[in-house]
Amino acid sequence: MQARRAWPTNITQRVQLIVQNRVIRQVLDSKVQLEPPNALRLLARFPFLRRIPARMIGLGGRPEHEQTPVG
């Protein structure tokens, strides 16, 4: 089970790192007001799209389910 979870976990962590480096760091280092990235503008314009990143962070790319015996 752990081997199956390693790859999706690494992908999720890399995406978080990219967001941190591209978005959050720019905002913290900037002295002027920045425009939000296109992806954030899309999320602001279409609220139903907000489910996608929330689901990917919360469940990952490959959600696992423990098989329980019937009975």
mmCIF file of the N, C-alpha and C atoms, coordinates in Angstrom:
data_MODEL
# 
_entry.id   MODEL 
# 
loop_
_atom_site.group_PDB 
_atom_site.id 
_atom_site.type_symbol 
_atom_site.label_atom_id 
_atom_site.label_alt_id 
_atom_site.label_comp_id 
_atom_site.label_asym_id 
_atom_site.label_entity_id 
_atom_site.label_seq_id 
_atom_site.pdbx_PDB_ins_code 
_atom_site.Cartn_x 
_atom_site.Cartn_y 
_atom_site.Cartn_z 
_atom_site.occupancy 
_atom_site.B_iso_or_equiv 
_atom_site.pdbx_formal_charge 
_atom_site.auth_seq_id 
_atom_site.auth_comp_id 
_atom_site.auth_asym_id 
_atom_site.auth_atom_id 
_atom_site.pdbx_PDB_model_num 
ATOM 1   N N  . MET A 1 1  ? 0.833   -1.186  0.000   1.00 0.00 ? 1  MET A N  1 
ATOM 2   C CA . MET A 1 1  ? 0.000   0.000   0.000   1.00 0.00 ? 1  MET A CA 1 
ATOM 3   C C  . MET A 1 1  ? 0.882   1.255   0.000   1.00 0.00 ? 1  MET A C  1 
ATOM 4   N N  . GLN A 1 2  ? 1.930   1.239   0.783   1.00 0.00 ? 2  GLN A N  1 
ATOM 5   C CA . GLN A 1 2  ? 2.775   2.437   0.871   1.00 0.00 ? 2  GLN A CA 1 
ATOM 6   C C  . GLN A 1 2  ? 3.437   2.748   -0.472  1.00 0.00 ? 2  GLN A C  1 
ATOM 7   N N  . ALA A 1 3  ? 3.840   1.713   -1.194  1.00 0.00 ? 3  ALA A N  1 
ATOM 8   C CA . ALA A 1 3  ? 4.472   1.934   -2.499  1.00 0.00 ? 3  ALA A CA 1 
ATOM 9   C C  . ALA A 1 3  ? 3.486   2.583   -3.469  1.00 0.00 ? 3  ALA A C  1 
ATOM 10  N N  . ARG A 1 4  ? 2.211   2.192   -3.398  1.00 0.00 ? 4  ARG A N  1 
ATOM 11  C CA . ARG A 1 4  ? 1.203   2.792   -4.282  1.00 0.00 ? 4  ARG A CA 1 
ATOM 12  C C  . ARG A 1 4  ? 0.936   4.242   -3.916  1.00 0.00 ? 4  ARG A C  1 
ATOM 13  N N  . ARG A 1 5  ? 1.104   4.603   -2.678  1.00 0.00 ? 5  ARG A N  1 
ATOM 14  C CA . ARG A 1 5  ? 0.840   5.971   -2.230  1.00 0.00 ? 5  ARG A CA 1 
ATOM 15  C C  . ARG A 1 5  ? 2.012   6.920   -2.459  1.00 0.00 ? 5  ARG A C  1 
ATOM 16  N N  . ALA A 1 6  ? 3.199   6.386   -2.647  1.00 0.00 ? 6  ALA A N  1 
ATOM 17  C CA . ALA A 1 6  ? 4.398   7.227   -2.757  1.00 0.00 ? 6  ALA A CA 1 
ATOM 18  C C  . ALA A 1 6  ? 4.345   8.142   -3.976  1.00 0.00 ? 6  ALA A C  1 
ATOM 19  N N  . TRP A 1 7  ? 4.005   7.609   -5.158  1.00 0.00 ? 7  TRP A N  1 
ATOM 20  C CA . TRP A 1 7  ? 4.005   8.416   -6.372  1.00 0.00 ? 7  TRP A CA 1 
ATOM 21  C C  . TRP A 1 7  ? 3.001   9.563   -6.306  1.00 0.00 ? 7  TRP A C  1 
ATOM 22  N N  . PRO A 1 8  ? 1.713   9.312   -5.966  1.00 0.00 ? 8  PRO A N  1 
ATOM 23  C CA . PRO A 1 8  ? 0.767   10.436  -5.883  1.00 0.00 ? 8  PRO A CA 1 
ATOM 24  C C  . PRO A 1 8  ? 1.166   11.462  -4.819  1.00 0.00 ? 8  PRO A C  1 
ATOM 25  N N  . THR A 1 9  ? 1.760   10.996  -3.740  1.00 0.00 ? 9  THR A N  1 
ATOM 26  C CA . THR A 1 9  ? 2.205   11.919  -2.692  1.00 0.00 ? 9  THR A CA 1 
ATOM 27  C C  . THR A 1 9  ? 3.310   12.820  -3.217  1.00 0.00 ? 9  THR A C  1 
ATOM 28  N N  . ASN A 1 10 ? 4.255   12.253  -3.937  1.00 0.00 ? 10 ASN A N  1 
ATOM 29  C CA . ASN A 1 10 ? 5.339   13.059  -4.517  1.00 0.00 ? 10 ASN A CA 1 
ATOM 30  C C  . ASN A 1 10 ? 4.806   14.089  -5.497  1.00 0.00 ? 10 ASN A C  1 
ATOM 31  N N  . ILE A 1 11 ? 3.846   13.704  -6.322  1.00 0.00 ? 11 ILE A N  1 
ATOM 32  C CA . ILE A 1 11 ? 3.264   14.630  -7.297  1.00 0.00 ? 11 ILE A CA 1 
ATOM 33  C C  . ILE A 1 11 ? 2.566   15.780  -6.569  1.00 0.00 ? 11 ILE A C  1 
ATOM 34  N N  . THR A 1 12 ? 1.773   15.453  -5.549  1.00 0.00 ? 12 THR A N  1 
ATOM 35  C CA . THR A 1 12 ? 1.062   16.484  -4.788  1.00 0.00 ? 12 THR A CA 1 
ATOM 36  C C  . THR A 1 12 ? 2.052   17.450  -4.143  1.00 0.00 ? 12 THR A C  1 
ATOM 37  N N  . GLN A 1 13 ? 3.112   16.927  -3.576  1.00 0.00 ? 13 GLN A N  1 
ATOM 38  C CA . GLN A 1 13 ? 4.111   17.779  -2.933  1.00 0.00 ? 13 GLN A CA 1 
ATOM 39  C C  . GLN A 1 13 ? 4.839   18.654  -3.948  1.00 0.00 ? 13 GLN A C  1 
ATOM 40  N N  . ARG A 1 14 ? 5.094   18.138  -5.133  1.00 0.00 ? 14 ARG A N  1 
ATOM 41  C CA . ARG A 1 14 ? 5.750   18.950  -6.167  1.00 0.00 ? 14 ARG A CA 1 
ATOM 42  C C  . ARG A 1 14 ? 4.852   20.090  -6.629  1.00 0.00 ? 14 ARG A C  1 
ATOM 43  N N  . VAL A 1 15 ? 3.579   19.803  -6.782  1.00 0.00 ? 15 VAL A N  1 
ATOM 44  C CA . VAL A 1 15 ? 2.639   20.855  -7.179  1.00 0.00 ? 15 VAL A CA 1 
ATOM 45  C C  . VAL A 1 15 ? 2.587   21.938  -6.109  1.00 0.00 ? 15 VAL A C  1 
ATOM 46  N N  . GLN A 1 16 ? 2.550   21.529  -4.845  1.00 0.00 ? 16 GLN A N  1 
ATOM 47  C CA . GLN A 1 16 ? 2.546   22.501  -3.754  1.00 0.00 ? 16 GLN A CA 1 
ATOM 48  C C  . GLN A 1 16 ? 3.813   23.348  -3.777  1.00 0.00 ? 16 GLN A C  1 
ATOM 49  N N  . LEU A 1 17 ? 4.936   22.746  -4.058  1.00 0.00 ? 17 LEU A N  1 
ATOM 50  C CA . LEU A 1 17 ? 6.205   23.468  -4.124  1.00 0.00 ? 17 LEU A CA 1 
ATOM 51  C C  . LEU A 1 17 ? 6.211   24.463  -5.287  1.00 0.00 ? 17 LEU A C  1 
ATOM 52  N N  . ILE A 1 18 ? 5.676   24.062  -6.423  1.00 0.00 ? 18 ILE A N  1 
ATOM 53  C CA . ILE A 1 18 ? 5.605   24.963  -7.582  1.00 0.00 ? 18 ILE A CA 1 
ATOM 54  C C  . ILE A 1 18 ? 4.730   26.171  -7.256  1.00 0.00 ? 18 ILE A C  1 
ATOM 55  N N  . VAL A 1 19 ? 3.577   25.915  -6.643  1.00 0.00 ? 19 VAL A N  1 
ATOM 56  C CA . VAL A 1 19 ? 2.695   27.022  -6.270  1.00 0.00 ? 19 VAL A CA 1 
ATOM 57  C C  . VAL A 1 19 ? 3.398   27.943  -5.290  1.00 0.00 ? 19 VAL A C  1 
ATOM 58  N N  . GLN A 1 20 ? 4.071   27.346  -4.322  1.00 0.00 ? 20 GLN A N  1 
ATOM 59  C CA . GLN A 1 20 ? 4.792   28.153  -3.332  1.00 0.00 ? 20 GLN A CA 1 
ATOM 60  C C  . GLN A 1 20 ? 5.848   29.016  -4.000  1.00 0.00 ? 20 GLN A C  1 
ATOM 61  N N  . ASN A 1 21 ? 6.613   28.445  -4.904  1.00 0.00 ? 21 ASN A N  1 
ATOM 62  C CA . ASN A 1 21 ? 7.709   29.179  -5.532  1.00 0.00 ? 21 ASN A CA 1 
ATOM 63  C C  . ASN A 1 21 ? 7.228   30.229  -6.535  1.00 0.00 ? 21 ASN A C  1 
ATOM 64  N N  . ARG A 1 22 ? 6.180   29.918  -7.268  1.00 0.00 ? 22 ARG A N  1 
ATOM 65  C CA . ARG A 1 22 ? 5.729   30.837  -8.321  1.00 0.00 ? 22 ARG A CA 1 
ATOM 66  C C  . ARG A 1 22 ? 4.768   31.903  -7.828  1.00 0.00 ? 22 ARG A C  1 
ATOM 67  N N  . VAL A 1 23 ? 3.926   31.558  -6.898  1.00 0.00 ? 23 VAL A N  1 
ATOM 68  C CA . VAL A 1 23 ? 2.878   32.498  -6.489  1.00 0.00 ? 23 VAL A CA 1 
ATOM 69  C C  . VAL A 1 23 ? 3.202   33.139  -5.155  1.00 0.00 ? 23 VAL A C  1 
ATOM 70  N N  . ILE A 1 24 ? 3.320   32.342  -4.139  1.00 0.00 ? 24 ILE A N  1 
ATOM 71  C CA . ILE A 1 24 ? 3.467   32.880  -2.786  1.00 0.00 ? 24 ILE A CA 1 
ATOM 72  C C  . ILE A 1 24 ? 4.770   33.649  -2.622  1.00 0.00 ? 24 ILE A C  1 
ATOM 73  N N  . ARG A 1 25 ? 5.873   33.116  -3.133  1.00 0.00 ? 25 ARG A N  1 
ATOM 74  C CA . ARG A 1 25 ? 7.158   33.801  -2.993  1.00 0.00 ? 25 ARG A CA 1 
ATOM 75  C C  . ARG A 1 25 ? 7.145   35.149  -3.705  1.00 0.00 ? 25 ARG A C  1 
ATOM 76  N N  . GLN A 1 26 ? 6.532   35.223  -4.891  1.00 0.00 ? 26 GLN A N  1 
ATOM 77  C CA . GLN A 1 26 ? 6.457   36.489  -5.617  1.00 0.00 ? 26 GLN A CA 1 
ATOM 78  C C  . GLN A 1 26 ? 5.683   37.532  -4.820  1.00 0.00 ? 26 GLN A C  1 
ATOM 79  N N  . VAL A 1 27 ? 4.603   37.102  -4.216  1.00 0.00 ? 27 VAL A N  1 
ATOM 80  C CA . VAL A 1 27 ? 3.788   38.039  -3.445  1.00 0.00 ? 27 VAL A CA 1 
ATOM 81  C C  . VAL A 1 27 ? 4.556   38.537  -2.231  1.00 0.00 ? 27 VAL A C  1 
ATOM 82  N N  . LEU A 1 28 ? 5.239   37.644  -1.541  1.00 0.00 ? 28 LEU A N  1 
ATOM 83  C CA . LEU A 1 28 ? 5.971   38.035  -0.346  1.00 0.00 ? 28 LEU A CA 1 
ATOM 84  C C  . LEU A 1 28 ? 7.182   38.910  -0.665  1.00 0.00 ? 28 LEU A C  1 
ATOM 85  N N  . ASP A 1 29 ? 7.827   38.664  -1.797  1.00 0.00 ? 29 ASP A N  1 
ATOM 86  C CA . ASP A 1 29 ? 9.022   39.425  -2.169  1.00 0.00 ? 29 ASP A CA 1 
ATOM 87  C C  . ASP A 1 29 ? 8.707   40.748  -2.865  1.00 0.00 ? 29 ASP A C  1 
ATOM 88  N N  . SER A 1 30 ? 7.497   40.908  -3.349  1.00 0.00 ? 30 SER A N  1 
ATOM 89  C CA . SER A 1 30 ? 7.157   42.074  -4.153  1.00 0.00 ? 30 SER A CA 1 
ATOM 90  C C  . SER A 1 30 ? 6.804   43.279  -3.287  1.00 0.00 ? 30 SER A C  1 
ATOM 91  N N  . LYS A 1 31 ? 7.191   44.424  -3.758  1.00 0.00 ? 31 LYS A N  1 
ATOM 92  C CA . LYS A 1 31 ? 6.845   45.681  -3.101  1.00 0.00 ? 31 LYS A CA 1 
ATOM 93  C C  . LYS A 1 31 ? 5.617   46.320  -3.757  1.00 0.00 ? 31 LYS A C  1 
ATOM 94  N N  . VAL A 1 32 ? 5.306   45.860  -4.961  1.00 0.00 ? 32 VAL A N  1 
ATOM 95  C CA . VAL A 1 32 ? 4.157   46.383  -5.694  1.00 0.00 ? 32 VAL A CA 1 
ATOM 96  C C  . VAL A 1 32 ? 3.064   45.319  -5.755  1.00 0.00 ? 32 VAL A C  1 
ATOM 97  N N  . GLN A 1 33 ? 1.862   45.767  -6.073  1.00 0.00 ? 33 GLN A N  1 
ATOM 98  C CA . GLN A 1 33 ? 0.748   44.846  -6.182  1.00 0.00 ? 33 GLN A CA 1 
ATOM 99  C C  . GLN A 1 33 ? 0.870   44.045  -7.474  1.00 0.00 ? 33 GLN A C  1 
ATOM 100 N N  . LEU A 1 34 ? 0.747   42.725  -7.375  1.00 0.00 ? 34 LEU A N  1 
ATOM 101 C CA . LEU A 1 34 ? 0.876   41.849  -8.534  1.00 0.00 ? 34 LEU A CA 1 
ATOM 102 C C  . LEU A 1 34 ? -0.494  41.403  -9.031  1.00 0.00 ? 34 LEU A C  1 
ATOM 103 N N  . GLU A 1 35 ? -0.555  41.066  -10.303 1.00 0.00 ? 35 GLU A N  1 
ATOM 104 C CA . GLU A 1 35 ? -1.756  40.478  -10.877 1.00 0.00 ? 35 GLU A CA 1 
ATOM 105 C C  . GLU A 1 35 ? -1.784  38.999  -10.516 1.00 0.00 ? 35 GLU A C  1 
ATOM 106 N N  . PRO A 1 36 ? -2.947  38.455  -10.220 1.00 0.00 ? 36 PRO A N  1 
ATOM 107 C CA . PRO A 1 36 ? -3.005  37.016  -9.935  1.00 0.00 ? 36 PRO A CA 1 
ATOM 108 C C  . PRO A 1 36 ? -2.737  36.206  -11.204 1.00 0.00 ? 36 PRO A C  1 
ATOM 109 N N  . PRO A 1 37 ? -2.164  35.018  -11.046 1.00 0.00 ? 37 PRO A N  1 
ATOM 110 C CA . PRO A 1 37 ? -1.923  34.169  -12.220 1.00 0.00 ? 37 PRO A CA 1 
ATOM 111 C C  . PRO A 1 37 ? -3.242  33.803  -12.902 1.00 0.00 ? 37 PRO A C  1 
ATOM 112 N N  . ASN A 1 38 ? -3.146  33.413  -14.158 1.00 0.00 ? 38 ASN A N  1 
ATOM 113 C CA . ASN A 1 38 ? -4.342  33.073  -14.927 1.00 0.00 ? 38 ASN A CA 1 
ATOM 114 C C  . ASN A 1 38 ? -5.159  31.976  -14.265 1.00 0.00 ? 38 ASN A C  1 
ATOM 115 N N  . ALA A 1 39 ? -4.493  30.983  -13.686 1.00 0.00 ? 39 ALA A N  1 
ATOM 116 C CA . ALA A 1 39 ? -5.216  29.885  -13.041 1.00 0.00 ? 39 ALA A CA 1 
ATOM 117 C C  . ALA A 1 39 ? -6.076  30.401  -11.889 1.00 0.00 ? 39 ALA A C  1 
ATOM 118 N N  . LEU A 1 40 ? -5.563  31.335  -11.109 1.00 0.00 ? 40 LEU A N  1 
ATOM 119 C CA . LEU A 1 40 ? -6.341  31.881  -10.003 1.00 0.00 ? 40 LEU A CA 1 
ATOM 120 C C  . LEU A 1 40 ? -7.493  32.748  -10.507 1.00 0.00 ? 40 LEU A C  1 
ATOM 121 N N  . ARG A 1 41 ? -7.274  33.439  -11.593 1.00 0.00 ? 41 ARG A N  1 
ATOM 122 C CA . ARG A 1 41 ? -8.367  34.232  -12.175 1.00 0.00 ? 41 ARG A CA 1 
ATOM 123 C C  . ARG A 1 41 ? -9.488  33.329  -12.671 1.00 0.00 ? 41 ARG A C  1 
ATOM 124 N N  . LEU A 1 42 ? -9.106  32.199  -13.253 1.00 0.00 ? 42 LEU A N  1 
ATOM 125 C CA . LEU A 1 42 ? -10.104 31.236  -13.703 1.00 0.00 ? 42 LEU A CA 1 
ATOM 126 C C  . LEU A 1 42 ? -10.924 30.708  -12.527 1.00 0.00 ? 42 LEU A C  1 
ATOM 127 N N  . LEU A 1 43 ? -10.238 30.381  -11.429 1.00 0.00 ? 43 LEU A N  1 
ATOM 128 C CA . LEU A 1 43 ? -10.937 29.880  -10.246 1.00 0.00 ? 43 LEU A CA 1 
ATOM 129 C C  . LEU A 1 43 ? -11.866 30.936  -9.661  1.00 0.00 ? 43 LEU A C  1 
ATOM 130 N N  . ALA A 1 44 ? -11.460 32.181  -9.717  1.00 0.00 ? 44 ALA A N  1 
ATOM 131 C CA . ALA A 1 44 ? -12.302 33.255  -9.193  1.00 0.00 ? 44 ALA A CA 1 
ATOM 132 C C  . ALA A 1 44 ? -13.529 33.472  -10.077 1.00 0.00 ? 44 ALA A C  1 
ATOM 133 N N  . ARG A 1 45 ? -13.350 33.298  -11.378 1.00 0.00 ? 45 ARG A N  1 
ATOM 134 C CA . ARG A 1 45 ? -14.453 33.547  -12.303 1.00 0.00 ? 45 ARG A CA 1 
ATOM 135 C C  . ARG A 1 45 ? -15.462 32.396  -12.340 1.00 0.00 ? 45 ARG A C  1 
ATOM 136 N N  . PHE A 1 46 ? -14.969 31.164  -12.198 1.00 0.00 ? 46 PHE A N  1 
ATOM 137 C CA . PHE A 1 46 ? -15.828 29.981  -12.264 1.00 0.00 ? 46 PHE A CA 1 
ATOM 138 C C  . PHE A 1 46 ? -15.704 29.192  -10.958 1.00 0.00 ? 46 PHE A C  1 
ATOM 139 N N  . PRO A 1 47 ? -16.536 29.495  -9.969  1.00 0.00 ? 47 PRO A N  1 
ATOM 140 C CA . PRO A 1 47 ? -16.409 28.867  -8.650  1.00 0.00 ? 47 PRO A CA 1 
ATOM 141 C C  . PRO A 1 47 ? -16.471 27.337  -8.661  1.00 0.00 ? 47 PRO A C  1 
ATOM 142 N N  . PHE A 1 48 ? -17.183 26.739  -9.618  1.00 0.00 ? 48 PHE A N  1 
ATOM 143 C CA . PHE A 1 48 ? -17.274 25.279  -9.632  1.00 0.00 ? 48 PHE A CA 1 
ATOM 144 C C  . PHE A 1 48 ? -15.920 24.623  -9.917  1.00 0.00 ? 48 PHE A C  1 
ATOM 145 N N  . LEU A 1 49 ? -14.990 25.379  -10.515 1.00 0.00 ? 49 LEU A N  1 
ATOM 146 C CA . LEU A 1 49 ? -13.652 24.837  -10.781 1.00 0.00 ? 49 LEU A CA 1 
ATOM 147 C C  . LEU A 1 49 ? -12.813 24.715  -9.512  1.00 0.00 ? 49 LEU A C  1 
ATOM 148 N N  . ARG A 1 50 ? -13.211 25.388  -8.444  1.00 0.00 ? 50 ARG A N  1 
ATOM 149 C CA . ARG A 1 50 ? -12.445 25.346  -7.192  1.00 0.00 ? 50 ARG A CA 1 
ATOM 150 C C  . ARG A 1 50 ? -12.421 23.955  -6.582  1.00 0.00 ? 50 ARG A C  1 
ATOM 151 N N  . ARG A 1 51 ? -13.368 23.125  -6.974  1.00 0.00 ? 51 ARG A N  1 
ATOM 152 C CA . ARG A 1 51 ? -13.410 21.756  -6.448  1.00 0.00 ? 51 ARG A CA 1 
ATOM 153 C C  . ARG A 1 51 ? -12.206 20.939  -6.903  1.00 0.00 ? 51 ARG A C  1 
ATOM 154 N N  . ILE A 1 52 ? -11.700 21.229  -8.083  1.00 0.00 ? 52 ILE A N  1 
ATOM 155 C CA . ILE A 1 52 ? -10.629 20.411  -8.655  1.00 0.00 ? 52 ILE A CA 1 
ATOM 156 C C  . ILE A 1 52 ? -9.352  20.479  -7.819  1.00 0.00 ? 52 ILE A C  1 
ATOM 157 N N  . PRO A 1 53 ? -8.774  21.669  -7.556  1.00 0.00 ? 53 PRO A N  1 
ATOM 158 C CA . PRO A 1 53 ? -7.561  21.679  -6.740  1.00 0.00 ? 53 PRO A CA 1 
ATOM 159 C C  . PRO A 1 53 ? -7.824  21.215  -5.309  1.00 0.00 ? 53 PRO A C  1 
ATOM 160 N N  . ALA A 1 54 ? -9.014  21.520  -4.777  1.00 0.00 ? 54 ALA A N  1 
ATOM 161 C CA . ALA A 1 54 ? -9.324  21.067  -3.419  1.00 0.00 ? 54 ALA A CA 1 
ATOM 162 C C  . ALA A 1 54 ? -9.355  19.546  -3.360  1.00 0.00 ? 54 ALA A C  1 
ATOM 163 N N  . ARG A 1 55 ? -9.942  18.929  -4.364  1.00 0.00 ? 55 ARG A N  1 
ATOM 164 C CA . ARG A 1 55 ? -10.007 17.464  -4.400  1.00 0.00 ? 55 ARG A CA 1 
ATOM 165 C C  . ARG A 1 55 ? -8.619  16.858  -4.591  1.00 0.00 ? 55 ARG A C  1 
ATOM 166 N N  . MET A 1 56 ? -7.810  17.468  -5.463  1.00 0.00 ? 56 MET A N  1 
ATOM 167 C CA . MET A 1 56 ? -6.470  16.931  -5.706  1.00 0.00 ? 56 MET A CA 1 
ATOM 168 C C  . MET A 1 56 ? -5.596  17.025  -4.461  1.00 0.00 ? 56 MET A C  1 
ATOM 169 N N  . ILE A 1 57 ? -5.724  18.092  -3.713  1.00 0.00 ? 57 ILE A N  1 
ATOM 170 C CA . ILE A 1 57 ? -4.942  18.228  -2.487  1.00 0.00 ? 57 ILE A CA 1 
ATOM 171 C C  . ILE A 1 57 ? -5.491  17.308  -1.407  1.00 0.00 ? 57 ILE A C  1 
ATOM 172 N N  . GLY A 1 58 ? -6.813  17.259  -1.294  1.00 0.00 ? 58 GLY A N  1 
ATOM 173 C CA . GLY A 1 58 ? -7.422  16.462  -0.234  1.00 0.00 ? 58 GLY A CA 1 
ATOM 174 C C  . GLY A 1 58 ? -7.334  14.968  -0.448  1.00 0.00 ? 58 GLY A C  1 
ATOM 175 N N  . LEU A 1 59 ? -7.556  14.525  -1.685  1.00 0.00 ? 59 LEU A N  1 
ATOM 176 C CA . LEU A 1 59 ? -7.589  13.089  -1.964  1.00 0.00 ? 59 LEU A CA 1 
ATOM 177 C C  . LEU A 1 59 ? -6.374  12.596  -2.736  1.00 0.00 ? 59 LEU A C  1 
ATOM 178 N N  . GLY A 1 60 ? -5.692  13.485  -3.410  1.00 0.00 ? 60 GLY A N  1 
ATOM 179 C CA . GLY A 1 60 ? -4.543  13.077  -4.200  1.00 0.00 ? 60 GLY A CA 1 
ATOM 180 C C  . GLY A 1 60 ? -4.960  12.602  -5.577  1.00 0.00 ? 60 GLY A C  1 
ATOM 181 N N  . GLY A 1 61 ? -3.994  12.216  -6.362  1.00 0.00 ? 61 GLY A N  1 
ATOM 182 C CA . GLY A 1 61 ? -4.256  11.782  -7.715  1.00 0.00 ? 61 GLY A CA 1 
ATOM 183 C C  . GLY A 1 61 ? -4.830  10.382  -7.815  1.00 0.00 ? 61 GLY A C  1 
ATOM 184 N N  . ARG A 1 62 ? -4.567  9.569   -6.815  1.00 0.00 ? 62 ARG A N  1 
ATOM 185 C CA . ARG A 1 62 ? -5.052  8.193   -6.826  1.00 0.00 ? 62 ARG A CA 1 
ATOM 186 C C  . ARG A 1 62 ? -5.533  7.827   -5.424  1.00 0.00 ? 62 ARG A C  1 
ATOM 187 N N  . PRO A 1 63 ? -6.788  8.130   -5.103  1.00 0.00 ? 63 PRO A N  1 
ATOM 188 C CA . PRO A 1 63 ? -7.282  7.816   -3.770  1.00 0.00 ? 63 PRO A CA 1 
ATOM 189 C C  . PRO A 1 63 ? -7.263  6.309   -3.508  1.00 0.00 ? 63 PRO A C  1 
ATOM 190 N N  . GLU A 1 64 ? -6.848  5.948   -2.345  1.00 0.00 ? 64 GLU A N  1 
ATOM 191 C CA . GLU A 1 64 ? -6.770  4.534   -1.960  1.00 0.00 ? 64 GLU A CA 1 
ATOM 192 C C  . GLU A 1 64 ? -7.933  4.188   -1.036  1.00 0.00 ? 64 GLU A C  1 
ATOM 193 N N  . HIS A 1 65 ? -8.392  2.949   -1.152  1.00 0.00 ? 65 HIS A N  1 
ATOM 194 C CA . HIS A 1 65 ? -9.460  2.452   -0.292  1.00 0.00 ? 65 HIS A CA 1 
ATOM 195 C C  . HIS A 1 65 ? -9.012  1.109   0.263   1.00 0.00 ? 65 HIS A C  1 
ATOM 196 N N  . GLU A 1 66 ? -9.099  0.980   1.551   1.00 0.00 ? 66 GLU A N  1 
ATOM 197 C CA . GLU A 1 66 ? -8.767  -0.282  2.193   1.00 0.00 ? 66 GLU A CA 1 
ATOM 198 C C  . GLU A 1 66 ? -9.870  -1.281  1.928   1.00 0.00 ? 66 GLU A C  1 
ATOM 199 N N  . GLN A 1 67 ? -9.502  -2.472  1.478   1.00 0.00 ? 67 GLN A N  1 
ATOM 200 C CA . GLN A 1 67 ? -10.482 -3.528  1.224   1.00 0.00 ? 67 GLN A CA 1 
ATOM 201 C C  . GLN A 1 67 ? -10.821 -4.207  2.549   1.00 0.00 ? 67 GLN A C  1 
ATOM 202 N N  . THR A 1 68 ? -12.082 -4.207  2.899   1.00 0.00 ? 68 THR A N  1 
ATOM 203 C CA . THR A 1 68 ? -12.523 -4.866  4.132   1.00 0.00 ? 68 THR A CA 1 
ATOM 204 C C  . THR A 1 68 ? -13.293 -6.120  3.781   1.00 0.00 ? 68 THR A C  1 
ATOM 205 N N  . PRO A 1 69 ? -13.091 -7.159  4.551   1.00 0.00 ? 69 PRO A N  1 
ATOM 206 C CA . PRO A 1 69 ? -13.809 -8.406  4.264   1.00 0.00 ? 69 PRO A CA 1 
ATOM 207 C C  . PRO A 1 69 ? -15.307 -8.236  4.539   1.00 0.00 ? 69 PRO A C  1 
ATOM 208 N N  . VAL A 1 70 ? -16.094 -8.889  3.707   1.00 0.00 ? 70 VAL A N  1 
ATOM 209 C CA . VAL A 1 70 ? -17.547 -8.862  3.875   1.00 0.00 ? 70 VAL A CA 1 
ATOM 210 C C  . VAL A 1 70 ? -17.935 -9.857  4.942   1.00 0.00 ? 70 VAL A C  1 
ATOM 211 N N  . GLY A 1 71 ? -18.778 -9.425  5.839   1.00 0.00 ? 71 GLY A N  1 
ATOM 212 C CA . GLY A 1 71 ? -19.237 -10.424 6.798   1.00 0.00 ? 71 GLY A CA 1 
ATOM 213 C C  . GLY A 1 71 ? -19.330 -9.907  8.126   1.00 0.00 ? 71 GLY A C  1 
# 
